[in-house]
Amino acid sequence: MFYCYGILRSLQDSPYTLTIQPRLAEEDLLKPIMRIVDGQLADGIIIGQTRNDDSRVRYLQQHQFPFVTFGRT
């Protein structure tokens, strides 16, 4: 969670807030992403634990939604 602290520090003087969207282990990886994008709940997303050919990255690219990843896909 040290990276969260760094993100919070960098957002300190900005109009942005860090919100963490957890998911259940058995929940589809894409579901929380779709909920955020479809509901317009965020200005961007940070994705951790990326996978090869990650469906979350593909979805965000298709919807032209801003994101960064921890890891490669």
PDB file of N, CA, C and O in Angstrom:
ATOM      1  N   MET A   1       0.801  -1.200   0.000  1.00  0.00           N
ATOM      2  CA  MET A   1       0.000   0.000   0.000  1.00  0.00           C
ATOM      3  C   MET A   1       0.847   1.270   0.000  1.00  0.00           C
ATOM      4  O   MET A   1       0.311   2.376   0.064  1.00  0.00           O
ATOM      5  N   PHE A   2       2.177   1.112  -0.072  1.00  0.00           N
ATOM      6  CA  PHE A   2       3.040   2.286  -0.114  1.00  0.00           C
ATOM      7  C   PHE A   2       2.786   3.125  -1.352  1.00  0.00           C
ATOM      8  O   PHE A   2       2.905   4.350  -1.311  1.00  0.00           O
ATOM      9  N   TYR A   3       2.434   2.469  -2.460  1.00  0.00           N
ATOM     10  CA  TYR A   3       2.165   3.237  -3.677  1.00  0.00           C
ATOM     11  C   TYR A   3       0.935   4.123  -3.497  1.00  0.00           C
ATOM     12  O   TYR A   3       0.866   5.198  -4.093  1.00  0.00           O
ATOM     13  N   CYS A   4      -0.038   3.696  -2.688  1.00  0.00           N
ATOM     14  CA  CYS A   4      -1.217   4.528  -2.418  1.00  0.00           C
ATOM     15  C   CYS A   4      -0.809   5.818  -1.717  1.00  0.00           C
ATOM     16  O   CYS A   4      -1.332   6.891  -2.017  1.00  0.00           O
ATOM     17  N   TYR A   5       0.123   5.703  -0.786  1.00  0.00           N
ATOM     18  CA  TYR A   5       0.614   6.880  -0.080  1.00  0.00           C
ATOM     19  C   TYR A   5       1.251   7.859  -1.060  1.00  0.00           C
ATOM     20  O   TYR A   5       1.024   9.066  -0.974  1.00  0.00           O
ATOM     21  N   GLY A   6       2.040   7.343  -1.982  1.00  0.00           N
ATOM     22  CA  GLY A   6       2.669   8.191  -2.986  1.00  0.00           C
ATOM     23  C   GLY A   6       1.646   8.870  -3.878  1.00  0.00           C
ATOM     24  O   GLY A   6       1.786  10.046  -4.213  1.00  0.00           O
ATOM     25  N   ILE A   7       0.643   8.145  -4.253  1.00  0.00           N
ATOM     26  CA  ILE A   7      -0.423   8.726  -5.085  1.00  0.00           C
ATOM     27  C   ILE A   7      -1.160   9.801  -4.300  1.00  0.00           C
ATOM     28  O   ILE A   7      -1.424  10.884  -4.824  1.00  0.00           O
ATOM     29  N   LEU A   8      -1.491   9.510  -3.059  1.00  0.00           N
ATOM     30  CA  LEU A   8      -2.184  10.497  -2.224  1.00  0.00           C
ATOM     31  C   LEU A   8      -1.364  11.776  -2.075  1.00  0.00           C
ATOM     32  O   LEU A   8      -1.902  12.881  -2.151  1.00  0.00           O
ATOM     33  N   ARG A   9      -0.054  11.617  -1.862  1.00  0.00           N
ATOM     34  CA  ARG A   9       0.818  12.790  -1.736  1.00  0.00           C
ATOM     35  C   ARG A   9       0.820  13.619  -3.022  1.00  0.00           C
ATOM     36  O   ARG A   9       0.790  14.848  -2.974  1.00  0.00           O
ATOM     37  N   SER A  10       0.855  12.947  -4.156  1.00  0.00           N
ATOM     38  CA  SER A  10       0.896  13.683  -5.425  1.00  0.00           C
ATOM     39  C   SER A  10      -0.442  14.356  -5.740  1.00  0.00           C
ATOM     40  O   SER A  10      -0.478  15.332  -6.490  1.00  0.00           O
ATOM     41  N   LEU A  11      -1.521  13.855  -5.185  1.00  0.00           N
ATOM     42  CA  LEU A  11      -2.848  14.444  -5.416  1.00  0.00           C
ATOM     43  C   LEU A  11      -3.199  15.523  -4.399  1.00  0.00           C
ATOM     44  O   LEU A  11      -4.239  16.172  -4.508  1.00  0.00           O
ATOM     45  N   GLN A  12      -2.339  15.710  -3.419  1.00  0.00           N
ATOM     46  CA  GLN A  12      -2.620  16.580  -2.283  1.00  0.00           C
ATOM     47  C   GLN A  12      -3.119  17.971  -2.681  1.00  0.00           C
ATOM     48  O   GLN A  12      -4.068  18.468  -2.076  1.00  0.00           O
ATOM     49  N   ASP A  13      -2.523  18.594  -3.655  1.00  0.00           N
ATOM     50  CA  ASP A  13      -2.918  19.953  -4.047  1.00  0.00           C
ATOM     51  C   ASP A  13      -3.702  19.974  -5.350  1.00  0.00           C
ATOM     52  O   ASP A  13      -3.735  20.990  -6.044  1.00  0.00           O
ATOM     53  N   SER A  14      -4.323  18.869  -5.677  1.00  0.00           N
ATOM     54  CA  SER A  14      -5.093  18.786  -6.913  1.00  0.00           C
ATOM     55  C   SER A  14      -6.579  18.626  -6.585  1.00  0.00           C
ATOM     56  O   SER A  14      -6.937  18.396  -5.430  1.00  0.00           O
ATOM     57  N   PRO A  15      -7.431  18.746  -7.581  1.00  0.00           N
ATOM     58  CA  PRO A  15      -8.868  18.563  -7.331  1.00  0.00           C
ATOM     59  C   PRO A  15      -9.286  17.087  -7.310  1.00  0.00           C
ATOM     60  O   PRO A  15     -10.477  16.788  -7.223  1.00  0.00           O
ATOM     61  N   TYR A  16      -8.319  16.160  -7.390  1.00  0.00           N
ATOM     62  CA  TYR A  16      -8.628  14.740  -7.488  1.00  0.00           C
ATOM     63  C   TYR A  16      -8.541  14.041  -6.138  1.00  0.00           C
ATOM     64  O   TYR A  16      -7.846  14.491  -5.227  1.00  0.00           O
ATOM     65  N   THR A  17      -9.256  12.940  -6.034  1.00  0.00           N
ATOM     66  CA  THR A  17      -9.281  12.110  -4.843  1.00  0.00           C
ATOM     67  C   THR A  17      -9.006  10.675  -5.251  1.00  0.00           C
ATOM     68  O   THR A  17      -9.482  10.225  -6.293  1.00  0.00           O
ATOM     69  N   LEU A  18      -8.251   9.960  -4.452  1.00  0.00           N
ATOM     70  CA  LEU A  18      -8.003   8.549  -4.710  1.00  0.00           C
ATOM     71  C   LEU A  18      -9.111   7.734  -4.054  1.00  0.00           C
ATOM     72  O   LEU A  18      -9.359   7.862  -2.855  1.00  0.00           O
ATOM     73  N   THR A  19      -9.768   6.907  -4.833  1.00  0.00           N
ATOM     74  CA  THR A  19     -10.789   5.994  -4.343  1.00  0.00           C
ATOM     75  C   THR A  19     -10.376   4.592  -4.730  1.00  0.00           C
ATOM     76  O   THR A  19     -10.009   4.350  -5.879  1.00  0.00           O
ATOM     77  N   ILE A  20     -10.429   3.674  -3.799  1.00  0.00           N
ATOM     78  CA  ILE A  20     -10.047   2.290  -4.078  1.00  0.00           C
ATOM     79  C   ILE A  20     -11.298   1.460  -4.246  1.00  0.00           C
ATOM     80  O   ILE A  20     -12.186   1.481  -3.393  1.00  0.00           O
ATOM     81  N   GLN A  21     -11.370   0.723  -5.355  1.00  0.00           N
ATOM     82  CA  GLN A  21     -12.524  -0.121  -5.660  1.00  0.00           C
ATOM     83  C   GLN A  21     -12.111  -1.580  -5.513  1.00  0.00           C
ATOM     84  O   GLN A  21     -11.540  -2.153  -6.440  1.00  0.00           O
ATOM     85  N   PRO A  22     -12.387  -2.183  -4.378  1.00  0.00           N
ATOM     86  CA  PRO A  22     -12.025  -3.590  -4.210  1.00  0.00           C
ATOM     87  C   PRO A  22     -12.995  -4.501  -4.953  1.00  0.00           C
ATOM     88  O   PRO A  22     -14.077  -4.076  -5.358  1.00  0.00           O
ATOM     89  N   ARG A  23     -12.603  -5.732  -5.122  1.00  0.00           N
ATOM     90  CA  ARG A  23     -13.490  -6.724  -5.722  1.00  0.00           C
ATOM     91  C   ARG A  23     -13.315  -8.032  -4.977  1.00  0.00           C
ATOM     92  O   ARG A  23     -12.259  -8.300  -4.404  1.00  0.00           O
ATOM     93  N   LEU A  24     -14.355  -8.839  -4.990  1.00  0.00           N
ATOM     94  CA  LEU A  24     -14.283 -10.158  -4.379  1.00  0.00           C
ATOM     95  C   LEU A  24     -13.393 -11.046  -5.231  1.00  0.00           C
ATOM     96  O   LEU A  24     -13.339 -10.885  -6.450  1.00  0.00           O
ATOM     97  N   ALA A  25     -12.703 -11.973  -4.607  1.00  0.00           N
ATOM     98  CA  ALA A  25     -11.774 -12.849  -5.326  1.00  0.00           C
ATOM     99  C   ALA A  25     -12.467 -13.590  -6.468  1.00  0.00           C
ATOM    100  O   ALA A  25     -11.868 -13.813  -7.520  1.00  0.00           O
ATOM    101  N   GLU A  26     -13.719 -13.967  -6.261  1.00  0.00           N
ATOM    102  CA  GLU A  26     -14.431 -14.725  -7.296  1.00  0.00           C
ATOM    103  C   GLU A  26     -15.115 -13.832  -8.335  1.00  0.00           C
ATOM    104  O   GLU A  26     -15.649 -14.336  -9.323  1.00  0.00           O
ATOM    105  N   GLU A  27     -15.105 -12.532  -8.125  1.00  0.00           N
ATOM    106  CA  GLU A  27     -15.743 -11.606  -9.057  1.00  0.00           C
ATOM    107  C   GLU A  27     -14.898 -11.443 -10.317  1.00  0.00           C
ATOM    108  O   GLU A  27     -13.669 -11.416 -10.255  1.00  0.00           O
ATOM    109  N   ASP A  28     -15.558 -11.337 -11.436  1.00  0.00           N
ATOM    110  CA  ASP A  28     -14.906 -11.107 -12.721  1.00  0.00           C
ATOM    111  C   ASP A  28     -14.077  -9.823 -12.648  1.00  0.00           C
ATOM    112  O   ASP A  28     -14.546  -8.811 -12.128  1.00  0.00           O
ATOM    113  N   LEU A  29     -12.860  -9.863 -13.161  1.00  0.00           N
ATOM    114  CA  LEU A  29     -11.969  -8.696 -13.127  1.00  0.00           C
ATOM    115  C   LEU A  29     -12.568  -7.475 -13.816  1.00  0.00           C
ATOM    116  O   LEU A  29     -12.313  -6.343 -13.406  1.00  0.00           O
ATOM    117  N   LEU A  30     -13.346  -7.694 -14.840  1.00  0.00           N
ATOM    118  CA  LEU A  30     -13.861  -6.590 -15.646  1.00  0.00           C
ATOM    119  C   LEU A  30     -15.064  -5.892 -15.011  1.00  0.00           C
ATOM    120  O   LEU A  30     -15.318  -4.724 -15.304  1.00  0.00           O
ATOM    121  N   LYS A  31     -15.797  -6.579 -14.160  1.00  0.00           N
ATOM    122  CA  LYS A  31     -17.030  -6.014 -13.592  1.00  0.00           C
ATOM    123  C   LYS A  31     -16.849  -4.674 -12.895  1.00  0.00           C
ATOM    124  O   LYS A  31     -17.595  -3.741 -13.194  1.00  0.00           O
ATOM    125  N   PRO A  32     -15.894  -4.534 -11.979  1.00  0.00           N
ATOM    126  CA  PRO A  32     -15.726  -3.228 -11.318  1.00  0.00           C
ATOM    127  C   PRO A  32     -15.321  -2.123 -12.299  1.00  0.00           C
ATOM    128  O   PRO A  32     -15.725  -0.970 -12.145  1.00  0.00           O
ATOM    129  N   ILE A  33     -14.530  -2.481 -13.296  1.00  0.00           N
ATOM    130  CA  ILE A  33     -14.100  -1.501 -14.307  1.00  0.00           C
ATOM    131  C   ILE A  33     -15.309  -1.008 -15.097  1.00  0.00           C
ATOM    132  O   ILE A  33     -15.469   0.192 -15.318  1.00  0.00           O
ATOM    133  N   MET A  34     -16.144  -1.929 -15.512  1.00  0.00           N
ATOM    134  CA  MET A  34     -17.350  -1.564 -16.264  1.00  0.00           C
ATOM    135  C   MET A  34     -18.275  -0.691 -15.422  1.00  0.00           C
ATOM    136  O   MET A  34     -18.865   0.259 -15.935  1.00  0.00           O
ATOM    137  N   ARG A  35     -18.404  -1.005 -14.138  1.00  0.00           N
ATOM    138  CA  ARG A  35     -19.244  -0.225 -13.228  1.00  0.00           C
ATOM    139  C   ARG A  35     -18.736   1.218 -13.142  1.00  0.00           C
ATOM    140  O   ARG A  35     -19.527   2.161 -13.151  1.00  0.00           O
ATOM    141  N   ILE A  36     -17.433   1.379 -13.061  1.00  0.00           N
ATOM    142  CA  ILE A  36     -16.835   2.716 -12.964  1.00  0.00           C
ATOM    143  C   ILE A  36     -17.016   3.492 -14.261  1.00  0.00           C
ATOM    144  O   ILE A  36     -17.444   4.646 -14.243  1.00  0.00           O
ATOM    145  N   VAL A  37     -16.693   2.864 -15.384  1.00  0.00           N
ATOM    146  CA  VAL A  37     -16.777   3.548 -16.679  1.00  0.00           C
ATOM    147  C   VAL A  37     -18.227   3.843 -17.041  1.00  0.00           C
ATOM    148  O   VAL A  37     -18.559   4.978 -17.382  1.00  0.00           O
ATOM    149  N   ASP A  38     -19.083   2.848 -16.972  1.00  0.00           N
ATOM    150  CA  ASP A  38     -20.488   3.026 -17.354  1.00  0.00           C
ATOM    151  C   ASP A  38     -21.209   4.019 -16.450  1.00  0.00           C
ATOM    152  O   ASP A  38     -22.081   4.760 -16.905  1.00  0.00           O
ATOM    153  N   GLY A  39     -20.846   4.033 -15.172  1.00  0.00           N
ATOM    154  CA  GLY A  39     -21.465   4.957 -14.238  1.00  0.00           C
ATOM    155  C   GLY A  39     -20.783   6.304 -14.160  1.00  0.00           C
ATOM    156  O   GLY A  39     -21.210   7.173 -13.399  1.00  0.00           O
ATOM    157  N   GLN A  40     -19.727   6.489 -14.938  1.00  0.00           N
ATOM    158  CA  GLN A  40     -18.939   7.724 -14.932  1.00  0.00           C
ATOM    159  C   GLN A  40     -18.552   8.108 -13.498  1.00  0.00           C
ATOM    160  O   GLN A  40     -18.734   9.246 -13.065  1.00  0.00           O
ATOM    161  N   LEU A  41     -18.012   7.118 -12.782  1.00  0.00           N
ATOM    162  CA  LEU A  41     -17.696   7.298 -11.370  1.00  0.00           C
ATOM    163  C   LEU A  41     -16.277   7.798 -11.114  1.00  0.00           C
ATOM    164  O   LEU A  41     -15.919   8.083  -9.971  1.00  0.00           O
ATOM    165  N   ALA A  42     -15.466   7.908 -12.167  1.00  0.00           N
ATOM    166  CA  ALA A  42     -14.079   8.341 -11.983  1.00  0.00           C
ATOM    167  C   ALA A  42     -13.573   9.031 -13.239  1.00  0.00           C
ATOM    168  O   ALA A  42     -14.140   8.891 -14.323  1.00  0.00           O
ATOM    169  N   ASP A  43     -12.481   9.785 -13.063  1.00  0.00           N
ATOM    170  CA  ASP A  43     -11.831  10.443 -14.199  1.00  0.00           C
ATOM    171  C   ASP A  43     -10.749   9.570 -14.805  1.00  0.00           C
ATOM    172  O   ASP A  43     -10.301   9.825 -15.922  1.00  0.00           O
ATOM    173  N   GLY A  44     -10.326   8.545 -14.085  1.00  0.00           N
ATOM    174  CA  GLY A  44      -9.285   7.646 -14.561  1.00  0.00           C
ATOM    175  C   GLY A  44      -9.174   6.462 -13.615  1.00  0.00           C
ATOM    176  O   GLY A  44      -9.728   6.472 -12.515  1.00  0.00           O
ATOM    177  N   ILE A  45      -8.450   5.445 -14.058  1.00  0.00           N
ATOM    178  CA  ILE A  45      -8.320   4.218 -13.285  1.00  0.00           C
ATOM    179  C   ILE A  45      -6.860   3.787 -13.239  1.00  0.00           C
ATOM    180  O   ILE A  45      -6.131   3.916 -14.222  1.00  0.00           O
ATOM    181  N   ILE A  46      -6.443   3.276 -12.090  1.00  0.00           N
ATOM    182  CA  ILE A  46      -5.133   2.643 -11.935  1.00  0.00           C
ATOM    183  C   ILE A  46      -5.396   1.152 -11.762  1.00  0.00           C
ATOM    184  O   ILE A  46      -6.135   0.752 -10.862  1.00  0.00           O
ATOM    185  N   ILE A  47      -4.799   0.332 -12.613  1.00  0.00           N
ATOM    186  CA  ILE A  47      -5.012  -1.116 -12.568  1.00  0.00           C
ATOM    187  C   ILE A  47      -3.756  -1.796 -12.062  1.00  0.00           C
ATOM    188  O   ILE A  47      -2.655  -1.534 -12.546  1.00  0.00           O
ATOM    189  N   GLY A  48      -3.929  -2.670 -11.086  1.00  0.00           N
ATOM    190  CA  GLY A  48      -2.826  -3.473 -10.580  1.00  0.00           C
ATOM    191  C   GLY A  48      -2.941  -4.909 -11.046  1.00  0.00           C
ATOM    192  O   GLY A  48      -3.987  -5.332 -11.539  1.00  0.00           O
ATOM    193  N   GLN A  49      -1.876  -5.644 -10.889  1.00  0.00           N
ATOM    194  CA  GLN A  49      -1.841  -7.071 -11.215  1.00  0.00           C
ATOM    195  C   GLN A  49      -2.359  -7.349 -12.630  1.00  0.00           C
ATOM    196  O   GLN A  49      -3.245  -8.181 -12.825  1.00  0.00           O
ATOM    197  N   THR A  50      -1.799  -6.649 -13.597  1.00  0.00           N
ATOM    198  CA  THR A  50      -2.220  -6.862 -14.976  1.00  0.00           C
ATOM    199  C   THR A  50      -1.816  -8.246 -15.453  1.00  0.00           C
ATOM    200  O   THR A  50      -0.899  -8.870 -14.920  1.00  0.00           O
ATOM    201  N   ARG A  51      -2.514  -8.698 -16.455  1.00  0.00           N
ATOM    202  CA  ARG A  51      -2.280 -10.028 -17.030  1.00  0.00           C
ATOM    203  C   ARG A  51      -2.007  -9.900 -18.519  1.00  0.00           C
ATOM    204  O   ARG A  51      -2.272  -8.861 -19.124  1.00  0.00           O
ATOM    205  N   ASN A  52      -1.479 -10.958 -19.098  1.00  0.00           N
ATOM    206  CA  ASN A  52      -1.305 -10.973 -20.548  1.00  0.00           C
ATOM    207  C   ASN A  52      -2.671 -10.815 -21.199  1.00  0.00           C
ATOM    208  O   ASN A  52      -3.641 -11.451 -20.787  1.00  0.00           O
ATOM    209  N   ASP A  53      -2.742  -9.972 -22.209  1.00  0.00           N
ATOM    210  CA  ASP A  53      -3.995  -9.729 -22.926  1.00  0.00           C
ATOM    211  C   ASP A  53      -5.124  -9.411 -21.944  1.00  0.00           C
ATOM    212  O   ASP A  53      -6.179 -10.042 -21.988  1.00  0.00           O
ATOM    213  N   ASP A  54      -4.908  -8.450 -21.074  1.00  0.00           N
ATOM    214  CA  ASP A  54      -5.829  -8.104 -19.993  1.00  0.00           C
ATOM    215  C   ASP A  54      -7.123  -7.487 -20.532  1.00  0.00           C
ATOM    216  O   ASP A  54      -7.090  -6.484 -21.245  1.00  0.00           O
ATOM    217  N   SER A  55      -8.252  -8.089 -20.189  1.00  0.00           N
ATOM    218  CA  SER A  55      -9.552  -7.625 -20.678  1.00  0.00           C
ATOM    219  C   SER A  55      -9.889  -6.229 -20.157  1.00  0.00           C
ATOM    220  O   SER A  55     -10.612  -5.478 -20.813  1.00  0.00           O
ATOM    221  N   ARG A  56      -9.368  -5.881 -18.984  1.00  0.00           N
ATOM    222  CA  ARG A  56      -9.630  -4.549 -18.424  1.00  0.00           C
ATOM    223  C   ARG A  56      -8.964  -3.469 -19.270  1.00  0.00           C
ATOM    224  O   ARG A  56      -9.560  -2.428 -19.549  1.00  0.00           O
ATOM    225  N   VAL A  57      -7.736  -3.727 -19.670  1.00  0.00           N
ATOM    226  CA  VAL A  57      -7.008  -2.771 -20.515  1.00  0.00           C
ATOM    227  C   VAL A  57      -7.705  -2.627 -21.861  1.00  0.00           C
ATOM    228  O   VAL A  57      -7.895  -1.516 -22.354  1.00  0.00           O
ATOM    229  N   ARG A  58      -8.079  -3.741 -22.445  1.00  0.00           N
ATOM    230  CA  ARG A  58      -8.770  -3.718 -23.734  1.00  0.00           C
ATOM    231  C   ARG A  58     -10.081  -2.915 -23.628  1.00  0.00           C
ATOM    232  O   ARG A  58     -10.382  -2.101 -24.501  1.00  0.00           O
ATOM    233  N   TYR A  59     -10.840  -3.144 -22.579  1.00  0.00           N
ATOM    234  CA  TYR A  59     -12.107  -2.438 -22.367  1.00  0.00           C
ATOM    235  C   TYR A  59     -11.879  -0.932 -22.229  1.00  0.00           C
ATOM    236  O   TYR A  59     -12.584  -0.134 -22.846  1.00  0.00           O
ATOM    237  N   LEU A  60     -10.897  -0.550 -21.422  1.00  0.00           N
ATOM    238  CA  LEU A  60     -10.618   0.869 -21.215  1.00  0.00           C
ATOM    239  C   LEU A  60     -10.136   1.540 -22.499  1.00  0.00           C
ATOM    240  O   LEU A  60     -10.499   2.683 -22.776  1.00  0.00           O
ATOM    241  N   GLN A  61      -9.328   0.843 -23.276  1.00  0.00           N
ATOM    242  CA  GLN A  61      -8.880   1.379 -24.560  1.00  0.00           C
ATOM    243  C   GLN A  61     -10.067   1.570 -25.503  1.00  0.00           C
ATOM    244  O   GLN A  61     -10.173   2.601 -26.168  1.00  0.00           O
ATOM    245  N   GLN A  62     -10.946   0.593 -25.562  1.00  0.00           N
ATOM    246  CA  GLN A  62     -12.112   0.677 -26.446  1.00  0.00           C
ATOM    247  C   GLN A  62     -13.034   1.833 -26.056  1.00  0.00           C
ATOM    248  O   GLN A  62     -13.680   2.435 -26.914  1.00  0.00           O
ATOM    249  N   HIS A  63     -13.089   2.134 -24.777  1.00  0.00           N
ATOM    250  CA  HIS A  63     -13.944   3.215 -24.294  1.00  0.00           C
ATOM    251  C   HIS A  63     -13.193   4.536 -24.132  1.00  0.00           C
ATOM    252  O   HIS A  63     -13.746   5.513 -23.627  1.00  0.00           O
ATOM    253  N   GLN A  64     -11.942   4.561 -24.558  1.00  0.00           N
ATOM    254  CA  GLN A  64     -11.099   5.756 -24.490  1.00  0.00           C
ATOM    255  C   GLN A  64     -11.156   6.383 -23.088  1.00  0.00           C
ATOM    256  O   GLN A  64     -11.332   7.591 -22.927  1.00  0.00           O
ATOM    257  N   PHE A  65     -11.000   5.518 -22.092  1.00  0.00           N
ATOM    258  CA  PHE A  65     -11.041   5.943 -20.697  1.00  0.00           C
ATOM    259  C   PHE A  65      -9.613   5.982 -20.160  1.00  0.00           C
ATOM    260  O   PHE A  65      -8.874   5.012 -20.331  1.00  0.00           O
ATOM    261  N   PRO A  66      -9.206   7.069 -19.521  1.00  0.00           N
ATOM    262  CA  PRO A  66      -7.825   7.200 -19.032  1.00  0.00           C
ATOM    263  C   PRO A  66      -7.488   6.146 -17.967  1.00  0.00           C
ATOM    264  O   PRO A  66      -8.284   5.872 -17.069  1.00  0.00           O
ATOM    265  N   PHE A  67      -6.283   5.562 -18.092  1.00  0.00           N
ATOM    266  CA  PHE A  67      -5.841   4.572 -17.118  1.00  0.00           C
ATOM    267  C   PHE A  67      -4.329   4.448 -17.138  1.00  0.00           C
ATOM    268  O   PHE A  67      -3.667   4.829 -18.103  1.00  0.00           O
ATOM    269  N   VAL A  68      -3.801   3.911 -16.062  1.00  0.00           N
ATOM    270  CA  VAL A  68      -2.399   3.490 -15.973  1.00  0.00           C
ATOM    271  C   VAL A  68      -2.398   2.112 -15.336  1.00  0.00           C
ATOM    272  O   VAL A  68      -3.364   1.723 -14.679  1.00  0.00           O
ATOM    273  N   THR A  69      -1.313   1.375 -15.533  1.00  0.00           N
ATOM    274  CA  THR A  69      -1.231   0.027 -14.967  1.00  0.00           C
ATOM    275  C   THR A  69       0.037  -0.141 -14.145  1.00  0.00           C
ATOM    276  O   THR A  69       1.046   0.528 -14.371  1.00  0.00           O
ATOM    277  N   PHE A  70      -0.046  -1.053 -13.187  1.00  0.00           N
ATOM    278  CA  PHE A  70       1.119  -1.559 -12.495  1.00  0.00           C
ATOM    279  C   PHE A  70       1.354  -2.913 -13.132  1.00  0.00           C
ATOM    280  O   PHE A  70       0.632  -3.869 -12.849  1.00  0.00           O
ATOM    281  N   GLY A  71       2.351  -2.999 -13.983  1.00  0.00           N
ATOM    282  CA  GLY A  71       2.618  -4.231 -14.703  1.00  0.00           C
ATOM    283  C   GLY A  71       2.360  -4.059 -16.187  1.00  0.00           C
ATOM    284  O   GLY A  71       1.852  -3.032 -16.636  1.00  0.00           O
ATOM    285  N   ARG A  72       2.715  -5.068 -16.925  1.00  0.00           N
ATOM    286  CA  ARG A  72       2.570  -5.036 -18.387  1.00  0.00           C
ATOM    287  C   ARG A  72       1.476  -5.991 -18.819  1.00  0.00           C
ATOM    288  O   ARG A  72       1.129  -6.940 -18.115  1.00  0.00           O
ATOM    289  N   THR A  73       0.948  -5.714 -19.987  1.00  0.00           N
ATOM    290  CA  THR A  73      -0.046  -6.599 -20.572  1.00  0.00           C
ATOM    291  C   THR A  73       0.238  -6.824 -22.042  1.00  0.00           C
ATOM    292  O   THR A  73      -0.500  -7.549 -22.710  1.00  0.00           O
TER     293      THR A  73
END
